[in-house]
Amino acid sequence: MRTSRIDRNTAETKIKLSLNLDGKGLSTVNSGCGFLDHMLTLFAKHGRFDLEVECLGDTQVDYHHTVEDIGIVLGTAFKEALGDKKGIERYGDIILPMDEALIVTAVDLSGRAYLGYDLDIPTEKVGDFDTELVKEFWLGFVRTAECTLHIKQLAGSNSHHIIEGAFKSAARSISKAVAINPDFADEIPSTKGVL
């Protein structure tokens, strides 16, 4: 079973997270930030990952530490749940429409951390959520998941739709990449023999 359970405690956040890569899209998320809860719920649903997140963060300051640290822990959980990455597809991509927004996402579970981030979010906030934190979340994720992730906006003018499209498309791309290819279930998808 490709699962992970992580507890991470710092002076800024206390996070408990569990992940099942082969789930049904079920989630329970309580980050202290309603917008992030919504995005992580969408991520779980569209990736078909079972996800539980509980975070106590210093949200009286702002949401920065909570958002970044959950990205870090989620990336760590993916890396742990994937193990040696035997049999995975490795690559995944999608072009996803979200009303007027159009987002393309591509991922390579390469073992190398890189974020290509090209979102033009027109507002500084959605509700009380600072939109600049979207990039911080994905930076934390790719660094610890050790993957390459490109998120590019092709169209869009509504901040909520752009961010929601990014989370949904990333989930679907990652879901494709972590899928097991039964024809190569005992192989590492790399000429190096490791990822």
C-alpha positions as CSV (number, residue, x, y, z in Angstrom):
1,M,0.0,0.0,0.0
2,R,1.4,3.4,-1.1
3,T,0.7,5.4,2.0
4,S,2.5,7.9,4.3
5,R,1.8,9.4,7.7
6,I,3.8,12.4,8.8
7,D,3.9,14.5,12.0
8,R,6.0,17.7,11.7
9,N,6.3,20.1,14.6
10,T,8.1,23.5,14.5
11,A,7.8,26.7,16.5
12,E,5.5,28.0,13.7
13,T,3.3,25.0,12.8
14,K,2.2,21.6,14.1
15,I,1.1,19.4,11.2
16,K,-0.3,15.8,11.0
17,L,-0.8,14.5,7.5
18,S,-1.7,11.2,6.0
19,L,-1.8,10.3,2.3
20,N,-2.9,7.3,0.3
21,L,-1.9,7.5,-3.3
22,D,-4.3,4.7,-4.3
23,G,-7.4,6.3,-2.6
24,K,-10.8,7.4,-3.7
25,G,-10.4,11.2,-3.3
26,L,-11.6,11.3,0.3
27,S,-10.2,14.1,2.5
28,T,-10.5,15.8,5.8
29,V,-8.6,19.0,5.9
30,N,-8.3,21.6,8.7
31,S,-5.4,24.0,8.2
32,G,-6.9,27.0,9.9
33,C,-7.1,28.7,6.4
34,G,-10.5,28.1,4.7
35,F,-9.2,28.8,1.2
36,L,-6.3,26.4,1.6
37,D,-8.7,23.7,3.0
38,H,-10.8,24.1,-0.2
39,M,-7.8,23.8,-2.5
40,L,-6.5,20.7,-0.7
41,T,-9.9,19.1,-0.8
42,L,-10.0,19.8,-4.6
43,F,-6.5,18.4,-4.9
44,A,-7.4,15.1,-3.1
45,K,-10.6,14.7,-5.1
46,H,-9.1,15.4,-8.5
47,G,-6.0,13.3,-7.8
48,R,-8.0,10.5,-6.3
49,F,-5.7,10.7,-3.3
50,D,-7.0,10.1,0.3
51,L,-5.7,13.0,2.3
52,E,-6.0,14.0,6.0
53,V,-4.4,17.2,7.1
54,E,-4.6,18.8,10.6
55,C,-2.5,22.0,11.1
56,L,-2.1,24.3,14.1
57,G,-0.2,27.3,12.8
58,D,0.6,30.9,13.7
59,T,-2.3,32.1,11.6
60,Q,-2.6,35.1,14.0
61,V,0.5,36.4,12.1
62,D,-0.6,35.4,8.6
63,Y,-1.0,32.2,6.6
64,H,2.5,32.0,5.2
65,H,4.0,29.4,7.5
66,T,0.9,27.3,7.4
67,V,0.7,27.2,3.6
68,E,4.4,26.7,3.0
69,D,4.8,24.0,5.7
70,I,1.8,22.0,4.5
71,G,3.3,22.1,1.0
72,I,6.6,20.8,2.5
73,V,4.8,18.0,4.5
74,L,2.6,17.0,1.5
75,G,5.7,16.8,-0.7
76,T,7.5,14.7,1.9
77,A,4.4,12.4,2.1
78,F,4.4,11.9,-1.7
79,K,8.1,11.0,-1.7
80,E,7.7,8.6,1.2
81,A,4.6,6.9,-0.3
82,L,6.3,6.4,-3.7
83,G,9.2,4.5,-2.1
84,D,11.6,3.4,-4.9
85,K,9.1,4.5,-7.6
86,K,9.1,1.1,-9.2
87,G,6.4,0.8,-11.9
88,I,5.2,4.4,-11.9
89,E,4.4,6.2,-15.1
90,R,6.7,9.0,-13.8
91,Y,5.3,11.7,-16.1
92,G,1.9,13.4,-16.2
93,D,0.3,16.4,-17.8
94,I,-3.0,18.0,-18.5
95,I,-4.6,21.1,-19.9
96,L,-7.5,22.0,-17.7
97,P,-10.2,24.6,-18.2
98,M,-11.7,26.3,-15.2
99,D,-14.4,28.6,-16.6
100,E,-12.4,31.4,-18.3
101,A,-9.1,30.2,-16.9
102,L,-7.0,27.7,-18.8
103,I,-4.1,26.0,-17.0
104,V,-1.5,23.6,-18.2
105,T,0.5,21.4,-15.8
106,A,3.2,18.9,-16.3
107,V,5.1,16.8,-13.8
108,D,8.2,14.6,-13.8
109,L,8.8,12.5,-10.6
110,S,12.5,12.7,-11.5
111,G,14.1,13.0,-8.1
112,R,15.1,16.6,-9.0
113,A,13.3,19.6,-7.5
114,Y,12.2,22.3,-9.9
115,L,9.1,24.6,-10.1
116,G,8.2,26.3,-13.3
117,Y,5.5,28.8,-12.1
118,D,3.8,31.1,-14.6
119,L,0.5,32.2,-13.0
120,D,-0.7,35.8,-13.4
121,I,-3.1,36.1,-10.5
122,P,-4.7,39.6,-10.8
123,T,-5.6,40.2,-7.1
124,E,-3.4,40.2,-4.0
125,K,-6.1,38.3,-2.0
126,V,-8.9,35.8,-2.4
127,G,-10.9,36.4,0.8
128,D,-8.2,36.6,3.5
129,F,-5.8,34.4,1.5
130,D,-2.7,36.1,0.1
131,T,-2.4,34.9,-3.5
132,E,1.4,35.1,-3.5
133,L,1.3,32.0,-1.2
134,V,0.2,29.7,-4.0
135,K,3.8,29.8,-5.3
136,E,5.2,29.2,-1.8
137,F,3.0,26.1,-1.4
138,W,4.2,24.6,-4.7
139,L,7.9,25.5,-3.9
140,G,7.6,23.7,-0.6
141,F,6.0,20.7,-2.4
142,V,8.5,20.3,-5.2
143,R,11.5,20.6,-2.9
144,T,10.5,17.8,-0.7
145,A,8.7,15.6,-3.2
146,E,11.8,16.0,-5.4
147,C,9.9,16.5,-8.6
148,T,9.8,18.8,-11.5
149,L,6.4,20.6,-11.8
150,H,5.4,23.2,-14.4
151,I,2.2,25.2,-13.9
152,K,1.4,27.7,-16.6
153,Q,-1.7,29.9,-17.1
154,L,-2.8,30.1,-20.8
155,A,-5.8,32.3,-20.1
156,G,-7.8,33.6,-17.2
157,S,-8.8,36.8,-15.3
158,N,-10.5,35.5,-12.1
159,S,-8.0,34.9,-9.3
160,H,-10.1,32.1,-7.7
161,H,-10.5,30.3,-11.0
162,I,-6.8,30.5,-11.8
163,I,-5.7,29.1,-8.4
164,E,-8.4,26.4,-8.4
165,G,-7.4,25.4,-11.9
166,A,-3.8,25.2,-10.9
167,F,-4.6,22.9,-7.9
168,K,-6.9,20.7,-10.0
169,S,-4.6,20.4,-12.9
170,A,-1.6,19.7,-10.7
171,A,-3.6,16.9,-8.9
172,R,-4.5,15.3,-12.2
173,S,-1.0,15.5,-13.6
174,I,0.5,14.0,-10.4
175,S,-2.2,11.3,-10.4
176,K,-1.1,10.2,-13.9
177,A,2.6,10.3,-12.9
178,V,2.2,8.2,-9.7
179,A,-0.1,5.6,-11.5
180,I,1.4,2.1,-11.8
181,N,1.9,0.8,-15.3
182,P,1.2,-2.9,-15.0
183,D,3.5,-3.7,-18.0
184,F,6.5,-2.2,-16.2
185,A,5.5,-2.8,-12.5
186,D,8.9,-4.1,-11.5
187,E,11.0,-1.5,-13.3
188,I,12.3,2.0,-12.4
189,P,11.3,4.3,-15.2
190,S,14.9,5.6,-15.8
191,T,18.0,4.4,-17.6
192,K,19.9,5.3,-14.4
193,G,18.0,2.6,-12.5
194,V,17.0,5.1,-9.7
195,L,14.8,8.1,-9.5
